[in-house]
């Protein structure tokens, strides 16, 4: 019985040390950062194949989905209200790319922040008594 207990203790110790070591090996480097608006624009503007457009559409959908599932309905009223029937992802991302060209001040900003800023202006909520700039402040980190 004592051998089993020692053996279990050794196994637990081994697993714990393996997890600690693997955590250190997989720790995110300090240089890890979000894709910038300019980098996303470069990918989305690539006309060489359909893959960049697919990436762009999926990225945009992911940002919007994250907004929907992380927004607390009582503490953060809707700031983005997509009209129905909704335009296609490709149409919205093309509009976003046109908007980015006209608003180069956001090139260094994280692409997700810039996309949310665009969506709040493109699809404002009519029921909200907030101005578009106030709505944007609620969903985008201020520096």
Helices and strands as residue ranges (DSSP letters): H 2-25, H 37-44, H 51-70, H 89-102, G 104-106, H 111-122, H 132-139
